Structures are given as C-alpha cells and as structure tokens.
Amino acid sequence: MTTDSSLIWDDGVLVTIDQRGLPHEVRELRLSTVDQVIDAIQTLAIRGAPAIGIAGAFGVVLGTAAHTRDGVVDVAGAEAEAARIAAARPTAVNLAWAVRRVVTKVPAGADAVLAETLELLAEDGRVNRAAATHAADLIERLLPDRPLRLLTHCNTGRLATSAFGTAIGALRVLHERGRIADVIVDETRPLLQGARLTTWELAEAGIPHRLTMDSAAAWAMATGQVDCVVVGADRITANGDVANKIGTYALALAARHHGIPFVVVAPESTRDPRMATGAEIVVEQRAAAEVTGFGGVATAPAGTEVFNPAFDVTPAPLVTAVVTESGIVYGGETAAEGAAIASIARELHQRGWMPGTAGNISVRTGDSAVVTGSGLAKGELTADDMVTVAIATSRPRAGQRRTPSAETTIHTAIYCSTDARAVVHIHPPYATTLSTQVGARDQLIMLRISDFELIKGLGGTDTIDIPVFPNWADVPRIGADIQRYLAAHPDAPPVLGIAGHGITTWGDNLSRARDRAECLEALCELVTRTGRQHAYDPPASLPEIG
C-alpha cells in the first residue's frame, strides 16, 4: 500500500494493513465478505474509532452486494448484515454512526452505498487534518515560545483513522511548524498499540519520540518532562465525558495533579449527543489471554481471573479541551487558559514567588478575563480553580464554583488601559523588598533604574522608571490608581510595584508576562546588591493618585 490512506477499495475488496503484524511485518489484508470485516474489527486487525467506522461502512457495501440478485436488493438481508457490523465493537460510536449513515443507501443498491462510503472516506482525511490543525493551534496558544514536550497514548494516526490522524495528526502539524522537542509514547498495554503502531508512525513521519511504560507516564509529568497530554477518543458524551483506550483516565488524573493541559482530538462523528454521560457507555471487556500472556507466551498462572476493559471513561472536568474539525467543542478557551494559568502558578509557587495563597495570574479572553480564584494555595491550583470576570466591572460570571479576590481589580485595570493579554501579580523577594523600601504609604513613587542590560527586557534602553503605588487597604482603589496612571502614560513599561504588596507585570501572552516578572526580579536583585537606583516623587504632571 503506497497511499497515505490506511483503507482502500479495490474492485470489490477492502484493502488495508493488518495492524496485528506491525511493526515487524507490514502485511496487506484483503477483505471481501462481511464476516471478514467483522473479524478484522474484533481482532484489531483494523482498529481506531474512525477507521473501524469506515471499514464498517465498506462492510455494508459488501453485505449489500451479497444480498443483491439480478439487480434486486434484499433490503432486509442487507440491513441485518449492517446490524451485525454495527455491533462488532460496542464502545466506539463511529462504527454505529458510519453504518447508520450508509445503510440509508441500501435500497438504491451496492453502488449507491459504495459512493456514500467513498465520500465518507474522503471526508475523514479532511476532517482529521482540520481537527489536528485546530488542536495544534490550541496547544501553541497554551504553550507559546517554547519547544514542546508532549505525551500521547494508544494510536491515533492514519492507522486508527483513514488518513493523517487525530492526536497524532496534531503532532504532525506541530512537527511541521518546528515546535516539537520530544514525544513520549505510552506503550499502551495489554496490546501495545503505542509501542507497535504509534512509534512506527512517528518514526515514519520523522517526529522525535521516546517509548515508555504506561506506569511511568505520571512520573514523567512529575519530573517536568511533559508540557501537554494529547489523546484521541472513541466516544464523547453530551456532557463531555471521554471514552478512550484504557489508561487514558489515569493520564488525565496525573495531568490534573501536575497542572498539565489534557487535550482530546477527535472527529465530530465521535461525539454522541444522544448519550448524556459517560456512565451510560458500554465498556468492552476483552479476552483474558490478552493479559495473562503475550505473543503466545503465558505470563500468569493458568486459571488466573482477569479484568481487561478495552476502554475507560475520563470525566469532563479532567479534560482541558475537546477539539474536533469544528474547533474547540468542550472545555474551550476558558478551560484551556485555566490549565495554562495553573501550570505557571505551580511553577512560580515552587520558586517561592507565590507563597501560600499569595498572588494572582490572569488571561484576557475577549471582554472577560480568566483569573485565579480567591484564597487558594497556588501550589495546588487546577483549571477548575479559575474565575471568569468581566473586564469592565471586575464582576464574576454567575454560577461559578470559585470567587475572585479583591486583587482582580489590579488585573482588570491593566486590561482596561492596555492591550495586554495576560497579567502576573506575584511576590518575588528582591522586587517585593525594593518596592517596599522605596514605596510610600499615601503617594505614587517612581523607581528609576539605570545602566543595566536587563532593562532592555522590560522595553527600556538605558533607564527605566517603574511606578510604585501605595498599598491601600481598599484594593479596588489600587486598581483605580493604576488605571488612571496607565491611561495618562500609554508608553509606560509593562511592570509596576505596590509598596509592601509585590509586583505586577503583563504582556501579549502568559509566557511573556511571566518572563517580564523574572526579568524585573533579576533586575531588582542587581539593584539591591549594587545600590544603583533612585526613588523620586512623581512630577506634577502625573494624575492624582488615591
């Protein structure tokens, strides 16, 4: 097979790669009967939700042809064959979906069913590329300006679809953009789809990767080797619960604990709006022999009882976003931005810059901002701990689990006065100490720093003037002061201090806002150690503060 598609129709025969032989043997499988198609699906010669859906549709073509005599279709017989195909594997919704779509053409004959199936095949390639591109765009927004270290599970490439792939498709897009540093591939027990198939596809595409045990994935996250988890899906219920290969749920739990985005990539056909929640999903139980041995070699005592679910269900709250060819359909920007905020908050907490519950981070989303909730330990934040507020009023959207802190007004003041997309308010030791030393209880003080190379990292040249605002007990008053100052000084550097209350920085994305905080802290350390700074009262032209 030389085409990029894993499924080909060749004059009445469905031709595919027998995935059971990979990676050591690439053998062609030719299926000409319904029974052969069902067997290929059930034995995982063909696997992956989109792929088995399209294979099932081709099976309906074969069933319709077999029940046609002298140009007359035995519709009941063909539909019975279609029902057998749809029941071959119960968890993946794509199989039943594809069969339902093409079975409507049965009365018109096998050629009509074939035409609909070939259209389905063509759509799959377009759909996969669109979903993969949307997912790659999202991942780049979540993790800008850095080489990406990703983790994936099972196999979601052209073998699991018909062409390009879903989650692996997103990896391919990111690789084309030069963004991937490394992909960790779970081996995916018990049948090793990751080890046998995903590594084969990634090597074929030239994407750098490492294979690991499923049980090592959480430790890879804990040791800072994973920026984002990207997986596919076999069924997505109306509430956003995700059925996927067994082991996915454990990855989602680990990703949530470590503040790592968890992105699901799948076609719209994988969504099942008729099923309310994941509790309704029938999870396929597979043969004990898959667990008690491998490759014909027994690894457990004879008669050992086995629990061998083929899939698990990840609850929607653990999923950062579900992405299809339509874009982000569950979770969305708010959840995605929340995961990115949580990740950076945990990083800054580990450095001691967001001790306990101190500090806030936010990201602008249109006319709103997603900000860390009030009174939460920054080292334990998750995407669920965010609050969406209106920038114009600082008021939270109704019905949220968390409440915003009063410091939210500092963030919204900056958004109202600048084109910032992200704001970081933290308490690093040198910058906080310096702003406290030079600050005043009841007036704005300007901190002038000169002759340090780091000034360029904050948009200055040889000298930078950093406003240090009084720390009013009424925090919204601080926000009002900041907004008036920035309105009067649109060219002000994207940093400020609050006497006794830390520093605030901003930028056009979350990484840049954090980088400016790091730069300001390093600059303040130099100033503290050398004594080269000057604090002065603001000139009369400044707006009245307080």
QUIFENKA-V26650 format. One record per residue. SS is DSSP state (H for helix, E for strand, - for the rest). PSI is psi in radians with two decimals (* if undefined). OMEGA is omega as a letter, one per 20 degrees, with the letter a starting at -180 (999 if undefined). Layout:
BEGIN
SS_PSI_OMEGA, SS_PSI_OMEGA
END
This chain:
BEGIN
-_2.05_a, -_-0.21_r, -_2.78_r, -_-0.30_r, -_2.49_r, -_-0.08_a, E_2.20_a, E_2.42_r, E_2.13_a, -_1.51_r, -_1.00_r, -_0.11_a, -_2.35_r, E_2.12_a, E_2.31_a, E_3.05_r, E_2.33_r, -_1.82_a, -_-0.26_r, -_-0.41_a, -_-0.32_a, -_2.64_j, -_-0.10_a, -_-0.43_a, -_2.09_r, -_1.70_a, -_2.50_a, E_2.44_r, E_2.21_a, E_2.07_a, E_2.18_a, -_0.04_r, -_2.82_r, H_-0.74_r, H_-0.67_r, H_-0.69_r, H_-0.80_r, H_-0.77_a, H_-0.71_r, H_-0.65_r, H_-0.78_a, H_-0.53_a, -_0.06_r, -_0.36_r, -_-0.64_r, -_2.23_a, -_2.94_a, -_2.23_a, H_-0.91_r, H_-0.67_a, H_-0.75_a, H_-0.46_r, H_-0.84_a, H_-0.69_r, H_-0.70_r, H_-0.69_r, H_-0.73_r, H_-0.59_r, H_-0.65_r, H_-0.62_r, H_-0.85_a, H_-0.72_r, H_-0.67_r, H_-0.74_r, H_-0.68_a, H_-0.40_a, -_0.51_r, E_2.20_r, E_2.19_r, -_0.68_r, -_0.02_a, E_2.23_a, E_2.27_r, -_1.58_a, H_-0.76_a, H_-0.73_r, H_-0.75_r, H_-0.70_r, H_-0.57_r, H_-0.71_r, H_-0.71_r, H_-0.68_r, H_-0.66_r, H_-0.72_r, H_-0.80_a, H_-0.48_a, -_0.02_a, -_-0.69_r, -_2.16_a, -_-0.40_a, -_-0.78_a, -_2.12_a, H_-0.43_a, H_-0.57_a, H_-0.93_r, H_-0.65_a, H_-0.84_a, H_-0.71_r, H_-0.78_r, H_-0.67_a, H_-0.78_a, H_-0.37_a, H_-0.36_r, -_-0.33_a, -_-0.07_a, H_-0.81_a, H_-0.44_a, H_-0.09_r, -_2.94_a, H_-0.61_r, H_-0.65_r, H_-0.67_r, H_-0.71_r, H_-0.75_r, H_-0.75_r, H_-0.66_r, H_-0.72_r, H_-0.60_r, H_-0.69_r, H_-0.73_r, H_-0.78_r, H_-0.71_r, H_-0.67_a, H_-0.75_r, H_-0.75_r, H_-0.76_a, H_-0.78_a, H_-0.77_a, H_-0.68_r, H_-0.80_r, H_-0.73_r, H_-0.69_r, H_-0.76_r, H_-0.74_a, H_-0.74_r, H_-0.72_r, H_-0.77_a, H_-0.81_a, H_-0.67_r, H_-0.59_r, H_-0.64_r, H_-0.60_a, -_1.18_a, -_2.76_r, -_0.64_r, -_2.62_r, -_2.41_a, E_2.36_r, E_1.91_a, E_2.76_r, E_2.37_r, E_2.84_a, -_2.52_r, -_-2.58_a, -_2.21_a, -_0.47_a, -_-2.65_a, -_-0.37_r, -_-0.59_a, -_-0.24_r, -_-2.36_r, -_-0.44_a, -_2.55_r, -_-0.95_r, -_2.94_a, -_-1.48_r, H_-0.77_r, H_-0.57_r, H_-0.73_r, H_-0.67_r, H_-0.67_r, H_-0.73_r, H_-0.80_a, H_-0.63_r, H_-0.71_r, H_-0.54_r, -_0.01_r, -_0.48_a, -_-0.24_a, E_2.19_r, E_-0.67_a, E_2.52_r, E_2.16_r, E_2.23_a, E_2.06_r, E_2.40_r, -_-0.50_r, -_1.31_r, -_2.71_j, -_-0.20_a, -_0.05_r, -_0.74_r, H_-0.60_r, H_-0.83_a, H_-0.73_a, H_-0.67_a, H_-0.84_a, H_-0.76_r, H_-0.63_r, H_-0.80_a, H_-0.71_a, H_-0.69_r, H_-0.71_r, H_-0.63_a, H_-0.10_r, -_0.43_a, -_2.18_a, -_2.36_a, E_2.80_r, E_2.47_r, E_2.43_r, E_2.86_r, -_2.55_r, H_-0.71_a, H_-0.14_r, H_-0.11_a, H_-0.76_a, H_-0.64_r, H_-0.60_r, H_-0.68_r, H_-0.78_a, H_-0.51_a, -_0.31_r, -_0.48_a, -_0.05_a, -_2.20_r, -_-0.49_a, E_2.49_r, E_2.30_a, E_2.10_a, E_2.96_r, -_-2.81_a, -_2.65_r, -_-0.44_r, E_2.40_r, E_2.07_a, E_3.05_a, -_-0.55_a, -_0.04_r, -_0.06_r, -_2.56_a, E_2.06_r, E_2.25_r, E_-3.14_a, E_2.44_a, -_2.35_a, -_-0.29_a, H_-0.74_a, H_-0.77_r, H_-0.67_r, H_-0.73_a, H_-0.70_r, H_-0.78_r, H_-0.72_r, H_-0.73_r, H_-0.77_a, H_-0.62_a, -_0.11_r, -_0.59_a, -_2.30_r, E_2.47_a, E_1.85_a, E_2.28_r, E_2.27_a, E_2.18_a, -_2.75_r, -_2.80_r, H_-0.52_a, H_-0.28_r, H_-0.30_r, E_2.41_a, E_1.49_a, -_-0.25_r, -_-0.21_r, -_2.08_a, -_-0.88_a, -_2.97_r, H_-0.33_r, H_-0.36_a, H_-0.15_a, -_2.30_r, -_1.99_a, -_2.10_a, -_2.31_r, E_2.23_a, -_3.08_a, -_2.52_r, -_-0.56_a, H_-0.41_r, H_-0.43_a, H_-0.62_a, H_-0.09_r, E_3.02_r, E_2.40_r, -_0.53_r, -_0.05_r, E_2.16_r, E_2.36_r, -_-0.02_r, -_2.72_r, -_2.56_r, -_2.43_r, -_0.04_r, -_2.25_r, -_2.57_a, -_2.48_r, -_1.95_a, -_1.19_r, E_2.42_r, -_-0.40_a, E_2.88_r, E_3.04_a, E_2.11_r, E_2.12_r, -_2.53_a, H_-0.66_a, H_-0.32_r, H_-0.11_a, -_2.14_r, -_-0.83_r, E_2.53_r, E_2.21_a, E_2.27_r, E_-3.02_r, -_-0.29_r, -_-0.08_a, E_-2.64_r, E_2.08_a, E_-0.37_r, E_2.61_a, -_-1.24_r, H_-2.95_a, H_-0.67_a, H_-0.83_r, H_-0.69_a, H_-0.81_r, H_-0.63_r, H_-0.71_r, H_-0.69_r, H_-0.71_r, H_-0.80_a, H_-0.70_a, H_-0.80_a, H_-0.62_r, H_-0.73_r, H_-0.69_r, H_-0.82_a, H_-0.56_r, H_-0.76_a, H_-0.48_r, -_-0.08_r, -_0.20_a, -_-0.23_r, -_1.16_a, -_2.46_r, -_-2.15_a, -_0.14_a, -_2.56_r, -_2.83_r, E_2.61_r, E_2.52_r, E_2.81_r, E_2.35_r, E_2.38_r, E_1.52_a, -_-2.17_r, -_0.08_a, E_2.99_r, E_2.46_r, E_2.12_a, E_2.64_r, E_2.46_a, E_2.92_a, -_2.48_r, -_0.48_a, -_2.43_r, -_2.12_a, H_-0.36_r, H_-0.11_a, H_0.27_a, -_2.55_r, -_3.04_r, H_-0.43_a, H_-0.14_a, H_0.30_a, E_2.79_r, E_2.37_r, E_2.19_a, E_2.67_r, E_2.26_a, -_-0.67_a, -_-0.55_a, -_-0.23_a, -_0.20_a, -_2.45_a, E_2.64_r, -_2.55_a, -_2.64_r, -_0.33_a, -_2.67_a, -_-0.55_a, -_2.86_r, -_2.59_r, E_2.65_r, -_2.91_r, -_-0.47_a, -_-0.19_r, H_-0.54_a, H_-0.42_r, H_-0.75_r, H_-0.86_a, H_-0.53_r, H_-0.72_r, H_-0.74_r, H_-0.64_r, H_-0.43_a, H_-0.22_a, -_3.11_r, -_0.37_a, -_2.53_r, -_-0.21_a, E_2.55_a, E_2.39_r, E_2.17_r, E_1.92_a, E_-3.14_a, -_1.05_r, -_2.57_a, H_-0.85_a, H_-0.79_a, H_-0.69_r, H_-0.73_r, H_-0.80_a, H_-0.72_r, H_-0.53_r, H_-0.70_a, H_-0.71_a, H_-0.30_a, -_2.85_r, -_2.72_a, -_-0.49_a, -_0.26_r, -_2.78_r, -_2.32_r, E_2.44_r, E_2.27_r, E_1.97_a, E_2.21_r, E_2.35_a, E_2.70_r, -_0.63_r, -_2.38_r, H_-0.56_a, H_-0.31_r, H_-0.56_a, H_-0.50_r, H_-0.21_r, H_0.24_r, -_0.08_r, -_-3.05_r, -_-1.62_r, -_-0.43_a, E_2.51_r, E_2.39_r, E_2.04_a, E_2.10_r, E_2.38_r, E_1.97_a, E_2.65_r, -_2.57_a, -_1.36_r, -_2.51_r, -_-0.57_r, -_1.65_a, H_-0.67_r, H_-0.44_r, H_-0.62_r, H_-0.78_r, H_-0.71_r, H_-0.70_r, H_-0.80_a, H_-0.77_a, H_-0.72_r, H_-0.73_a, H_-0.83_a, H_-0.58_r, H_-0.63_a, H_-0.33_a, -_1.28_a, -_-0.32_r, -_0.22_a, -_2.58_r, -_2.71_a, -_0.75_r, E_2.65_r, E_2.85_r, E_2.75_r, E_2.14_a, -_2.09_r, -_0.18_a, -_0.44_r, -_-2.86_a, E_2.80_r, E_2.32_r, E_2.80_r, E_2.92_a, E_-3.06_a, -_-0.02_r, -_2.99_a, H_-0.70_r, H_-0.70_a, H_-0.67_r, H_-0.74_r, H_-0.74_a, H_-0.64_r, H_-0.60_r, H_-0.73_r, H_-0.73_a, H_-0.76_r, H_-0.69_r, H_-0.74_r, H_-0.69_r, H_-0.75_a, H_-0.54_r, H_-0.75_r, H_-0.75_r, H_-0.78_a, H_-0.69_a, H_-0.48_a, H_-0.36_a, -_0.26_a, -_1.37_r, -_2.90_r, E_2.20_r, E_2.37_r, E_2.70_r, E_2.62_a, -_2.61_r, -_2.87_a, -_-0.35_a, -_-0.20_r, -_2.62_r, -_2.70_r, -_2.35_a, -_2.39_r, -_*_999
END
